[in-house]
Amino acid sequence: MDLSGQEAWAGEATASLRTGSVPLVAVDAPDGGATAGLILARTYDQDLVSALLAAECGRCRVIVIGPPDGRLKPWPVLEAGAAECVAWHGHAEPVMAWLQRVEEVESALDSQPVRERLAGQSPALRAALRDLVVAARFGNAPILIQGETGTGKELAARVAHAVSSQRGNLVVVDCTTIVPTLMGSELFGHERGAFTGAVSVRTGACSGADQGSLFLDEVGELPLELQPELLRVVQEGTYKRVGGDRWLHSKFRLICATNRDLVSEVAGGSFRADLYHRIAASVVTMPPLRDRLEDILHLFSRFCREATGARTGPDVDPAVQDVLLRRNYPGNLRDLRQLAFRIAARHVGPGGITPGDLPREDRPQASPDVSFQTQDAYDGGRAGAGGPPTSDPIASGSLASDPLGSAVAWAVGAGLGLREIKERAAEAAVAVAVERSGGNVHAAATMLGLTDRAVQQRQARKTGAGS
């Protein structure tokens, strides 16, 4: 896609790139069916931002090529959604290599080993998985997977092993379930008679992971006294069994996961700084469900199939869909899976899932003050009194003279939760700012104290929800 105004350097770049190993097709707008694309642009402007937003919505990774004088600065372009931004210096080979890499990574994201373990197409999940695939497939350094409880860190570790070139097994060690005094034996093995109960030799996880991957789940639980030994085996590939005096060798990819802030742990002295920097060669953050709203209904259907053994997911009543999308999930994927199992157990018959299938504790709380209040009643009260209906005890106080407070009071009275109120207020603020700025995303973002990217993402989500 050429946004350069047909400058001479762009013509040269187009001609050179067409002779490359990757077939290129000129388009006037990002193609939703493409995996990777190129945009030639001379400046960072609204046309470029719009094209990048359209490409992202179509899951197309874009490299932006600017003029050779370097006047197109890369950082705002990357912030707007480009995967790469380079100046044209007459060499097509690096661009061709980049396009081939994108094709390989995106193909891996859509492969069966990945889809079986971590389902979803939300931008947040795909961005995390893209980082994971790149680190696992094209590198051999340790990977640290961080994220809240229930975000799928162990599943991500299994994905990393599946897409890597490791020939051996994936060995999993859960650092939270091992008695601290036995963790050395779990990791490195022990010799016979090393301690009471050691009646035979044990090889340990490091030996089992040789030529494969060792996954340490919740590595932040690793006792401080064992951390130097782990550092040695990661750096040098050598270790000793508990009670042994012979150095053994093992070569494996180390993958760690944690829901802790290890940087703070290092600052507090409970985690070694040298070990942290060794295991965090590549850091991947798994997104919480609140950042994956596009995936919730698909995941719910998948968990329902798992609960019932059915081959297809059930239809879901719109009211139930609304609850699923607005619900808070403190346990993330585990929380949603448990909810799906509870609902599946209550569901009867071949029809779709209906509101009555939700257990009482999972239903939204309706305020008794507004049980029979309609939007028309609210509109009428507002027209007559300049605010929410006086029957609303919240609005009848001092908040009635505050327009924002009145709107919040009505929302609370209507049974909306804090999360929904915040989300709707944010949507309204973005819509107003964009309208007042005449559609200029940068001006709207400045008005709200946001980045351009944040405004674009919220607009994209709203457009996707309305389509």
C-alpha positions as CSV (number, residue, x, y, z in Angstrom):
1,M,0.0,0.0,0.0
2,D,1.5,3.3,-1.1
3,L,0.8,6.4,1.0
4,S,4.0,8.2,-0.1
5,G,2.4,10.3,-2.8
6,Q,4.4,8.4,-5.4
7,E,7.8,9.8,-4.4
8,A,10.8,8.6,-6.3
9,W,12.2,6.4,-3.4
10,A,8.8,4.7,-3.1
11,G,8.9,3.8,-6.8
12,E,12.3,2.4,-6.4
13,A,11.3,0.4,-3.4
14,T,8.2,-1.0,-5.1
15,A,10.2,-2.1,-8.1
16,S,12.9,-3.7,-6.0
17,L,10.5,-5.5,-3.7
18,R,8.5,-7.0,-6.6
19,T,11.6,-8.9,-7.6
20,G,11.9,-10.6,-4.2
21,S,10.9,-14.1,-3.2
22,V,7.6,-13.1,-1.6
23,P,4.7,-12.2,-4.1
24,L,3.3,-8.7,-3.5
25,V,0.0,-7.3,-4.6
26,A,-0.7,-3.6,-4.6
27,V,-3.9,-2.6,-2.7
28,D,-5.6,0.7,-1.9
29,A,-6.6,-0.5,1.6
30,P,-5.4,-3.2,4.0
31,D,-6.6,-6.6,2.9
32,G,-8.4,-8.5,5.6
33,G,-7.2,-11.9,4.2
34,A,-3.5,-11.0,4.3
35,T,-1.1,-12.2,7.0
36,A,1.6,-9.6,6.3
37,G,1.7,-6.3,4.4
38,L,3.9,-3.3,3.5
39,I,3.0,0.4,3.7
40,L,5.1,3.0,2.0
41,A,4.7,6.3,3.9
42,R,6.6,9.6,3.9
43,T,5.1,11.0,7.1
44,Y,3.2,10.0,10.2
45,D,-0.4,11.2,9.5
46,Q,-4.0,10.2,9.9
47,D,-4.0,8.1,6.7
48,L,-1.2,6.0,8.0
49,V,-2.9,5.6,11.4
50,S,-6.2,4.6,9.8
51,A,-4.4,2.1,7.6
52,L,-2.6,0.5,10.5
53,L,-5.8,0.3,12.5
54,A,-7.6,-1.4,9.6
55,A,-4.7,-3.8,9.2
56,E,-4.7,-4.7,12.9
57,C,-8.5,-5.3,12.9
58,G,-7.8,-7.7,10.0
59,R,-5.0,-9.4,11.9
60,C,-2.5,-8.3,9.3
61,R,1.1,-7.6,10.5
62,V,2.5,-4.5,8.7
63,I,6.0,-3.2,8.1
64,V,6.1,0.5,7.3
65,I,8.9,1.7,5.0
66,G,9.8,5.4,5.1
67,P,12.0,7.7,3.0
68,P,15.8,7.3,3.1
69,D,16.3,10.6,4.9
70,G,14.8,9.2,8.1
71,R,12.1,11.8,8.5
72,L,9.5,9.2,9.3
73,K,10.2,8.5,13.0
74,P,9.6,4.9,14.0
75,W,8.3,5.2,17.6
76,P,4.8,6.8,16.9
77,V,4.4,4.4,13.9
78,L,5.1,1.4,16.1
79,E,2.8,2.8,18.8
80,A,0.0,3.1,16.2
81,G,0.2,-0.6,15.5
82,A,3.0,-1.3,13.0
83,A,5.2,-4.3,13.6
84,E,8.2,-2.7,12.1
85,C,9.3,0.7,10.7
86,V,12.4,1.2,8.7
87,A,13.8,3.7,6.2
88,W,14.4,2.5,2.6
89,H,18.0,2.2,1.7
90,G,17.8,0.2,-1.5
91,H,17.9,-3.3,0.0
92,A,14.9,-5.6,-0.4
93,E,16.4,-8.7,1.2
94,P,15.8,-7.7,4.9
95,V,12.2,-6.8,4.1
96,M,11.6,-10.2,2.3
97,A,13.2,-12.0,5.3
98,W,10.8,-10.1,7.6
99,L,7.8,-11.0,5.6
100,Q,8.8,-14.7,5.6
101,R,9.2,-14.5,9.4
102,V,5.8,-13.1,9.8
103,E,4.2,-15.8,7.7
104,E,6.0,-18.5,9.8
105,V,5.0,-16.9,13.2
106,E,1.3,-16.4,12.2
107,S,1.2,-19.9,10.8
108,A,2.4,-21.2,14.2
109,L,-0.2,-19.2,16.0
110,D,-2.9,-20.8,14.0
111,S,-1.4,-24.3,14.3
112,Q,-3.1,-27.2,16.1
113,P,-0.6,-27.4,19.0
114,V,-1.3,-23.7,19.8
115,R,-5.1,-23.7,19.3
116,E,-5.6,-26.9,21.3
117,R,-3.9,-25.3,24.4
118,L,-4.7,-21.6,24.2
119,A,-7.8,-20.8,22.2
120,G,-8.8,-17.2,21.3
121,Q,-8.3,-14.6,18.7
122,S,-8.2,-11.4,20.8
123,P,-5.4,-9.0,20.0
124,A,-4.1,-9.2,23.6
125,L,-3.8,-13.0,23.4
126,R,-2.3,-13.1,19.9
127,A,0.3,-10.4,20.9
128,A,1.4,-12.5,23.9
129,L,1.5,-15.7,21.9
130,R,3.4,-14.0,19.1
131,D,6.1,-13.0,21.6
132,L,6.1,-16.6,23.0
133,V,6.4,-18.2,19.6
134,V,9.3,-15.9,18.5
135,A,11.2,-16.6,21.7
136,A,10.6,-20.3,21.7
137,R,11.0,-21.1,18.0
138,F,13.8,-18.7,17.0
139,G,15.8,-18.6,20.2
140,N,17.1,-21.0,22.8
141,A,17.4,-18.7,25.9
142,P,15.2,-19.1,29.0
143,I,11.7,-17.8,28.9
144,L,9.8,-16.2,31.8
145,I,6.0,-16.3,31.6
146,Q,4.3,-13.9,34.0
147,G,0.7,-13.1,34.6
148,E,-2.2,-13.3,37.1
149,T,-3.5,-16.6,38.5
150,G,-5.5,-18.6,35.9
151,T,-4.2,-16.8,32.8
152,G,-2.8,-20.0,31.3
153,K,0.9,-19.8,32.1
154,E,1.4,-23.5,32.2
155,L,-0.5,-23.9,28.9
156,A,1.8,-21.2,27.5
157,A,4.8,-23.2,28.6
158,R,3.5,-26.2,26.8
159,V,3.0,-24.1,23.7
160,A,6.5,-22.9,23.9
161,H,7.9,-26.4,24.1
162,A,5.6,-27.6,21.3
163,V,6.7,-25.0,18.8
164,S,10.4,-25.1,19.7
165,S,13.1,-27.4,18.2
166,Q,13.7,-29.2,21.5
167,R,13.8,-33.0,20.9
168,G,13.4,-34.1,24.5
169,N,10.6,-34.1,27.0
170,L,8.9,-31.2,28.8
171,V,9.4,-31.8,32.5
172,V,7.1,-29.8,34.9
173,V,8.0,-28.9,38.4
174,D,5.4,-27.0,40.5
175,C,7.5,-25.1,43.1
176,T,4.4,-24.6,45.3
177,T,3.7,-28.3,45.9
178,I,7.2,-29.4,46.9
179,V,8.4,-29.4,50.5
180,P,11.3,-26.9,50.5
181,T,13.7,-29.4,52.1
182,L,13.0,-31.8,49.2
183,M,13.2,-29.4,46.4
184,G,16.8,-30.0,45.8
185,S,16.1,-33.7,45.3
186,E,13.2,-32.8,43.0
187,L,15.4,-30.7,40.7
188,F,18.8,-32.4,40.9
189,G,18.0,-35.9,42.2
190,H,19.7,-37.6,45.1
191,E,22.1,-40.4,45.9
192,R,21.2,-43.4,47.9
193,G,21.4,-42.6,51.6
194,A,21.6,-38.8,51.0
195,F,18.9,-38.4,53.7
196,T,16.4,-40.4,55.7
197,G,14.2,-42.2,53.2
198,A,16.6,-42.0,50.3
199,V,16.7,-45.7,49.7
200,S,17.7,-45.5,46.0
201,V,19.2,-43.1,43.5
202,R,16.8,-40.5,42.0
203,T,17.8,-38.8,38.8
204,G,15.7,-35.5,39.2
205,A,14.0,-33.1,36.9
206,C,17.2,-31.6,35.3
207,S,18.2,-35.1,34.1
208,G,14.7,-35.8,32.8
209,A,14.7,-32.5,30.8
210,D,18.0,-33.2,29.0
211,Q,17.6,-32.1,25.4
212,G,14.1,-30.9,26.2
213,S,12.5,-28.3,28.4
214,L,12.3,-27.8,32.1
215,F,9.3,-25.8,33.3
216,L,9.4,-24.3,36.8
217,D,5.9,-23.2,37.7
218,E,5.7,-20.4,40.3
219,V,9.5,-20.1,40.3
220,G,9.2,-17.3,42.9
221,E,8.6,-20.0,45.5
222,L,12.1,-21.4,44.9
223,P,14.0,-21.3,48.2
224,L,16.8,-18.8,48.3
225,E,19.4,-21.4,49.1
226,L,18.6,-23.4,46.0
227,Q,18.8,-20.5,43.6
228,P,22.6,-20.5,43.2
229,E,22.4,-24.2,42.2
230,L,19.7,-23.5,39.6
231,L,21.8,-20.6,38.3
232,R,24.8,-22.9,37.8
233,V,22.8,-25.5,35.9
234,V,21.2,-22.9,33.7
235,Q,24.5,-21.2,32.9
236,E,26.9,-24.1,32.7
237,G,24.6,-27.1,32.3
238,T,26.2,-28.9,35.3
239,Y,24.8,-29.9,38.7
240,K,25.3,-32.4,41.6
241,R,22.7,-34.7,43.0
242,V,21.9,-34.2,46.7
243,G,24.5,-36.2,48.6
244,G,26.7,-36.6,45.6
245,D,30.1,-35.3,44.7
246,R,30.1,-35.9,40.9
247,W,29.2,-33.2,38.4
248,L,26.5,-34.2,36.0
249,H,25.5,-32.6,32.7
250,S,22.2,-31.6,31.2
251,K,21.2,-29.3,28.4
252,F,17.6,-28.0,28.4
253,R,15.5,-24.9,27.7
254,L,14.4,-23.4,30.9
255,I,10.8,-22.0,31.0
256,C,9.6,-20.4,34.3
257,A,6.3,-18.9,35.3
258,T,5.2,-16.7,38.1
259,N,2.3,-14.6,39.3
260,R,4.6,-12.6,41.5
261,D,6.4,-9.3,40.7
262,L,9.9,-10.8,40.6
263,V,11.5,-7.4,40.2
264,S,10.1,-6.4,43.6
265,E,11.2,-9.7,45.0
266,V,14.8,-9.0,43.8
267,A,14.6,-5.5,45.4
268,G,13.4,-7.1,48.6
269,G,16.2,-9.7,48.7
270,S,14.0,-12.8,48.4
271,F,15.0,-13.6,44.8
272,R,18.6,-13.4,43.4
273,A,19.1,-10.6,40.9
274,D,21.6,-12.7,38.9
275,L,19.1,-15.6,38.6
276,Y,16.3,-13.3,37.6
277,H,18.3,-11.7,34.8
278,R,19.2,-15.2,33.6
279,I,15.7,-16.7,33.5
280,A,14.1,-13.5,32.1
281,A,16.0,-13.5,28.8
282,S,12.6,-13.3,27.2
283,V,9.5,-12.2,29.2
284,V,6.0,-13.0,28.1
285,T,3.0,-11.6,29.9
286,M,-0.3,-13.6,29.6
287,P,-3.2,-11.2,29.5
288,P,-6.1,-11.5,32.0
289,L,-9.6,-12.2,30.8
290,R,-10.6,-8.5,31.2
291,D,-8.3,-7.7,28.3
292,R,-9.7,-10.6,26.3
293,L,-13.4,-9.8,26.1
294,E,-13.5,-11.0,22.5
295,D,-12.6,-14.5,23.6
296,I,-15.0,-15.0,26.5
297,L,-18.0,-16.4,24.6
298,H,-15.8,-18.7,22.5
299,L,-14.1,-20.0,25.7
300,F,-17.4,-20.4,27.4
301,S,-18.6,-22.6,24.6
302,R,-15.4,-24.6,24.6
303,F,-15.7,-25.2,28.4
304,C,-19.4,-26.2,28.0
305,R,-18.4,-28.8,25.4
306,E,-15.7,-30.0,27.8
307,A,-18.3,-30.3,30.6
308,T,-20.9,-32.1,28.6
309,G,-18.9,-34.0,26.1
310,A,-20.9,-32.5,23.3
311,R,-19.3,-31.9,19.9
312,T,-20.8,-28.5,19.4
313,G,-21.3,-25.6,21.8
314,P,-24.8,-24.6,23.0
315,D,-26.6,-21.5,21.9
316,V,-26.5,-18.8,24.6
317,D,-29.4,-16.4,25.3
318,P,-28.4,-12.7,24.8
319,A,-29.1,-11.9,28.4
320,V,-26.6,-14.6,29.5
321,Q,-24.1,-13.4,27.0
322,D,-24.3,-10.0,28.5
323,V,-23.7,-11.4,32.0
324,L,-20.7,-13.4,30.7
325,L,-19.1,-10.4,29.1
326,R,-19.7,-8.0,32.1
327,R,-18.8,-10.4,34.9
328,N,-15.6,-10.1,36.8
329,Y,-13.3,-13.1,36.6
330,P,-10.8,-13.0,39.5
331,G,-9.5,-16.5,38.6
332,N,-9.4,-15.7,34.9
333,L,-9.6,-18.9,32.8
334,R,-10.2,-21.1,35.8
335,D,-13.0,-18.9,37.0
336,L,-14.7,-18.9,33.6
337,R,-14.3,-22.7,33.3
338,Q,-15.9,-23.3,36.7
339,L,-18.8,-21.0,35.8
340,A,-19.3,-23.0,32.5
341,F,-19.3,-26.3,34.4
342,R,-21.9,-24.9,36.9
343,I,-24.2,-23.7,34.2
344,A,-23.8,-26.9,32.1
345,A,-24.8,-29.0,35.2
346,R,-28.0,-27.0,35.6
347,H,-28.9,-26.9,31.9
348,V,-31.7,-29.2,30.7
349,G,-32.8,-30.3,27.3
350,P,-31.5,-29.6,23.8
351,G,-32.3,-25.9,23.7
352,G,-29.9,-23.0,24.4
353,I,-28.6,-21.8,27.7
354,T,-31.1,-19.4,29.3
355,P,-31.0,-17.0,32.3
356,G,-32.4,-19.6,34.6
357,D,-29.4,-21.8,34.0
358,L,-27.2,-19.4,35.9
359,P,-26.9,-20.3,39.6
360,R,-28.3,-17.6,41.9
361,E,-24.9,-16.5,43.1
362,D,-23.8,-15.9,39.5
363,R,-26.7,-13.7,38.5
364,P,-26.5,-9.9,38.4
365,Q,-28.0,-8.2,41.4
366,A,-31.1,-6.1,40.5
367,S,-31.8,-3.1,42.7
368,P,-35.3,-3.3,44.2
369,D,-35.7,0.5,43.7
370,V,-35.6,0.2,40.0
371,S,-37.1,-3.2,39.4
372,F,-40.0,-1.7,37.4
373,Q,-38.3,1.4,36.2
374,T,-37.9,1.8,32.5
375,Q,-35.7,4.0,30.4
376,D,-38.8,5.9,29.4
377,A,-39.6,6.6,33.0
378,Y,-36.1,7.9,33.5
379,D,-36.2,10.1,30.5
380,G,-39.5,11.5,31.7
381,G,-38.2,12.2,35.1
382,R,-35.1,13.9,33.6
383,A,-37.2,16.1,31.3
384,G,-39.4,17.2,34.2
385,A,-36.8,17.8,36.9
386,G,-33.5,18.3,35.1
387,G,-32.0,15.0,36.5
388,P,-32.8,11.4,37.4
389,P,-36.2,10.5,38.8
390,T,-36.8,11.8,42.3
391,S,-37.9,8.3,43.3
392,D,-34.2,7.3,43.2
393,P,-33.0,7.9,46.8
394,I,-29.4,8.3,45.6
395,A,-30.2,11.0,43.1
396,S,-32.5,12.9,45.4
397,G,-29.5,14.1,47.5
398,S,-26.7,16.5,46.8
399,L,-25.7,14.5,43.7
400,A,-28.7,15.8,41.9
401,S,-27.0,19.1,41.2
402,D,-23.9,17.4,39.7
403,P,-24.5,16.2,36.2
404,L,-21.8,13.5,36.3
405,G,-22.8,12.5,39.8
406,S,-26.4,12.3,38.7
407,A,-25.5,10.0,35.8
408,V,-23.5,7.7,38.1
409,A,-26.3,7.7,40.6
410,W,-28.8,6.6,37.9
411,A,-26.4,3.9,36.8
412,V,-26.0,2.5,40.3
413,G,-29.7,2.6,40.8
414,A,-30.2,0.7,37.6
415,G,-28.1,-2.1,38.9
416,L,-24.9,-1.5,36.9
417,G,-21.7,-2.6,38.5
418,L,-18.6,-0.5,38.9
419,R,-16.8,-2.2,36.1
420,E,-19.7,-1.5,33.7
421,I,-20.0,2.1,34.8
422,K,-16.3,2.7,34.2
423,E,-16.4,1.0,30.8
424,R,-19.5,2.9,29.6
425,A,-18.0,6.2,30.9
426,A,-14.7,5.5,29.1
427,E,-16.6,4.8,25.8
428,A,-18.6,7.9,26.1
429,A,-15.5,10.0,26.9
430,V,-13.7,8.7,23.8
431,A,-16.7,9.2,21.6
432,V,-17.1,12.8,22.8
433,A,-13.4,13.6,22.4
434,V,-13.2,12.1,18.9
435,E,-16.3,14.1,17.9
436,R,-15.1,17.4,19.3
437,S,-11.7,16.9,17.6
438,G,-13.3,16.4,14.2
439,G,-12.2,12.8,14.1
440,N,-8.5,13.6,14.8
441,V,-7.4,10.6,16.9
442,H,-4.2,12.3,18.2
443,A,-6.1,15.4,19.3
444,A,-8.7,13.2,21.0
445,A,-6.0,11.3,22.8
446,T,-4.3,14.5,24.0
447,M,-7.7,15.8,25.2
448,L,-8.1,12.6,27.4
449,G,-4.5,12.1,28.4
450,L,-4.3,8.8,26.5
451,T,-2.0,7.5,23.8
452,D,-3.3,7.4,20.2
453,R,-3.1,3.7,20.4
454,A,-5.5,3.5,23.3
455,V,-8.1,5.6,21.5
456,Q,-7.8,3.5,18.4
457,Q,-8.1,0.2,20.2
458,R,-11.3,1.4,22.0
459,Q,-12.8,2.6,18.7
460,A,-11.9,-0.8,17.2
461,R,-13.5,-2.7,20.0
462,K,-16.7,-0.6,19.8
463,T,-16.9,-1.1,16.0
464,G,-16.3,-4.8,16.4
465,A,-19.0,-5.1,19.1
466,G,-21.5,-3.2,16.9
467,S,-20.9,-5.3,13.8
